[in-house]
Amino acid sequence: MSDKGPIQPPFAMTVSAEARAVMEPMLKQGSAPEVTATLLRNPITRAAVRAAAANHLKPLNKGRAARFGVDVEKGKVAGVPVKHMRRRDADPADKRLLINFHGGGFMVDAGSLTETIPIAGLTGIPVTTVLYRMAPEHPYPAAVDDALAVYADALAHRPASAIGIYGTSAGACLTLQLLARIKAEGLPMPAAAGFFSGAGDFTIVGDCEAYLPSIMGTRTAAETLDDYCGSADRTDPLLSPTYGDLSGLPPMLLMSSTRDQLLSHTVLADLALRKAGVDVDLRVYEGMPHAFWAWIECPETEIALAAQAEFFEKHLVA
C-alpha cells in the first residue's frame, strides 16, 4: 500500500503474452492520475481531456473497423447523437438491433466504437451506440433519459424481441438503469441485455477496490460517480437498481475479470439478478484488467467478444 492506494501486483503468467505486453506498463504507471478527475470538472480542460481520450482510441477504432469490415456513420435518434455500426455485407432487411452505452465513468467516451465494431462485425446485427449526455454538465437522469429515448424509437420500428441492449463499465450501469426505467414505464423489455463490468448499487465500495489500484486516481467507484449522481438519492431503485424489484428483466450476460476493480460490483449484481429469477450468465476472465475487451487486442479479448456475440445471436429474433 502506498500513499496513492493499493499497488498493482505483478500480472499472472496465466494470461497471454499479448495481454501482458499491454498490461506490464501499468505496473510502472500505477493507477490513472488523480488529476484526470480534477481536469474533467474544469470546463476549460474538460474538452481537452475528452479529445485526448478519443485520439488515444483512434488507432484501435480504425484497426477494428478494418478487421471486422464495419462502417461507422454518425446520426441522431430521437434528437440524441448516436453512431451506427453495420457490417458491410449485413442483410439490410435484418430488423434486429443492438443498442450500446459506452464506458468512461459517465464523463468520457471511452469505448463507443471499440465496444461496438467487433459485435457488429461478428454478428452482422447493426449496432447503435448512444452518445448520451455526460457528467458533470448533465448529471443523472440525463443519460437514462437519452437511453430511453433511443430505445423507445427502436420499439417504434421493430418488436422488442429484435432488440438487445448492452454496455461496459458506466455503460453497464446505464444498461441496468435503463431496464429499471423500462419496467417503471411499462414498456416491453428487450430480448437480452449485456452488463459488462458494472455496478447496480451506487452506495457501496466493492471488496476488489481494497486490493487493486483505483480506475481513477485514489477514488473509489462510488466517489467517481459523485458527479453523475449529483443530488440524487443513491438508494433510489432507478439509480441503484439492486434496491428495487429486478424480476421480469430479460436474459442477461454479465462479464468481469479477476483484475477488475468492478468485479465485486458485477458479482453482487449477478447475485441480485439471480435472486429475482432473472436468467443470467456470469463470465469472469482470469488475470485481465477492467473492461479489457474494449482496449486490449489479445486472445482473451477474442474469447470475450465471441461470447458477447454468441449471446446476442442466441436471443435476438429477426
N, C-alpha and C positions, 0 to 999 in steps of 0.2 A: 504494500500500500504506500503510495506517495501522497504528497500534498495536493496532487491533482486527481486523486482517486485510485481505484484499482489499476494495476499494471497488467497489460496483456501477457498471459503466459505464452511460452513457446508453442507454436502451432504443431498439432499432432502429425505424425508420419502417416496416419491413415488417410489423409487427403491427397488428392492428385498433385503431381509436380506442377501442373499448370496453375492450380489454385494457390499452391504455396508460393509461386513466383509473384503473384499479385498480393498475397497476404503478408509475406515476410516484411515488406517495408512498413507495415502497420506497427510492428514491434518497435521500430525506431521512432516513428512519429507520435505514437500513443493515440489517444482519442482526439476527436476533432477539437480544434481550439475553441475556448470559451468565447473568444472574440467574435466568432461567427454568429452566435446568438445575439450579441450586442449590436453587430452591424445590421442584422435583419430588423432590429427595432428602429433603426435610424432611417428615415425616409430618403436621405441623401445617398446612403450607401446600399440600401436595400436592393435597388435596381441593379447595381453593380454586382452584388453577391449572386443574385438570380441569373444574371447574364453569364457570370463566370461558371456557374453550375451547368448551364445549357451548353456553353462552349466546351466544357470538360467532357460532356457526354457525346458531342458531335461525332467523333471517330467511331464510337461504338454504335451509335444510331445508324450511320452510313454503312458500316460493315454488316450489321444485322439486316438492314433493308435489302442489300445486295445479295446476301446469302440466302435469305428466305423468299426473295422475289416479291417483295411487298412495296406497294406505292402508298405514299402518305399525302393526304390532302387536308388542308385547313378548312374550317367552316364554322357554322353556328347551328345549334339545335335549340329551339325554344328560347332564342336570344342568348344562349350560353356558348362561349367559344369552345370548340372541340377540334380534335384531329381524327380523321377517318383513315383506317388502315385496311387495305384489301390486297389479297394475293392476286397477282396479275392474271392467273388462269382460273380464278374462282368463278363459280357459276353466278352470273348476275341475277338469276331468278331465285337464288337462295334467300329465304326470308329470315334466316337465323341472324342473330346479332349479339355480340358481346359488348358490354359497356364497362370500361375500365376507369378506375380512380387512382391517380398516380401517388407515389410516396413523396416524402420530402418534409415531414414534420408539420404539414399544413401551411408551410411558409415558403417552400421552394418546389419547383417542378424537378423532381429527381428521378423520373422514370416514365414519363408519358409515352415515350417511344420504345425504350428498352424493354418495358414490361409488355408491350402490345404487339410489336412487329413479329416476334417469334410465334406468338399464339395465332395471329392471323395467318402466318405462313404455314404452320404445322397443321392447322385445322381447315383452312380455306373459309372460315367464318369471318365475315367483316367485323372489325373491332372499332368502336368509337371510344376515344379517351376524352374524358371531361376535364377541361381546364377550369376547374371550379375556383371561385373567389377564395383568396388565401388570407391568413392572418399575417400580421396584426391589423391590417386595414379592415378586414372583414371577418370578425370572429363568428363563432357558432351562433345561429344555424345557417349562415350564408352558404357554406359548402354543401350542406344537406339539401337546402332549397334548390341549388343548381343541379345536384344529382337527381333529385326527384323530378325536376322539370324535364330533364333529358330522358329519364325512364318513362314518364307519362307520355312523352312524344313517341317513344318506341312502341308503347302499348297501342297508340292510335293507328299504327301501321302494321302490326303483326300480333299474333297471340302471345300471351305470357310464356307459353311452352317453348317459344322460339328464342327467348331472351335469357342471357346469363349475365351476371354482374361479378366483378372482382376487383381487388386492389391489393397493393403491397404497402406495409407499414402504415403511414397515415391513411393511405387508400384502403387498407383493410379495415381500419377503424371506421372509415366513412361507409364502406360496404355494409357493415353490421348496423350502423346508424340508419342507413337508408332502408334496410329491411325492417327495422323497428318502425320507421316512419311510414313505409308502405302498409304495414299491418295497421297502424293507427289510422291511416287514411282510408282503409278498407279497399285498397287496390289489389288486383291479382298479384300473387308472388311470382318472381321469375322462376325459370325452370331449375336454376342452380346458382350457387354463389361461391366465390373463392375468397378466402380470408387468409392472406399470406403475411404472416409475421405482424400481427396487430394486437389491439387491446380492446376489451369490451367493458372494462372498468377503469375510469379515469381518476379514481380516488386513491389507488394503491401504487406502491413501489414493488415491482416484481423481485423475486428472490435472485434471479440471474443478474440483476443490476448491482448486486452486492459484490459480485465476483469478476465482472467484466468492465472494462472502461466504458464510460457513457458514450452514446452515439454522438452527443453534442456537448463537449467540454465536461464539466462536472455535474451537469444537470441530469436528474432522473427523467424517465419518460413523463411522469406526472408533472414535473416542473417545466419540461419542454413544451407541454401542452397548455401552459398558462395563457399564452397569447391567443390560442384558438378558443379556449373555454370562456375567456372573458369573465363576465359576472354570472354565468350560468351555474345552476346547481349541479355539481358533478354526480349527484345520485339520481338525477333525472333519467328515467329509463330511455328517453330518446337520445341522450348524450352518452350515458353508460348503459348500453342495452342489457347487460347481465343483471341489472337491478329490476328488469321487467320480465314479462312473460314472453319467452322465446319460442313457445310452441307454435307450430304451423309454419315455421321457416322452411325453405327448400333445402334439398341436399346440399351439403357444404364440404368443400375441400379446404383443410387447414394445413399450412406449411410453416416450418421454422427450422432451426438448426442449433447445434449444441454450443456454438459461439455467438448466438443471437441474444442480444440484451432483452429482446421481447419474447424469448422462449417461454418464460413463466407466464406472461400475459396470454400467449397463444394457448398454452396448456389449460389455463383457467377458463378461457373462453370455450375450449373444447369440452371441458367438464360441465359447464353451464348448459351448453347446447345439448349434450347427451342427456342431462337430467331432464331437459324439456322434451325429449323424444325426437330431436332432430337427427336425421341421417347424416352422420359426419365421418370423414376420413382424415385422420391426422397423420401427416408425414413429417418426420424430424430427421434432418440430414447430419451426418457425422462431421464434426470439426469445422463447419463452414460458418462464416460471419453473417451478420444481419443482412437479409434481403439479397443474398449472393447472386441469385438468378437474374437480378436486374443490372448487375455491373461487373461480373466476372465471367470470362469465357473459359470454361473448363468442363471436364466430363460430368462433374456433379451438377452443373447448370443444365447441361443437356438432359440429364435424368429428370430434374425438377420441372423443366419446361415441358418435357414429354408427358409427365404426369398431369400437369395442368391441362394440356391439350386433350389428352385421353378423357379426362373428367368431363370437360365441356362437350366433347363429341358424343359422349355417352348420354348426356342428359338433355341436350337441346334437340327439339324436334322441328324439322324444317316445315 
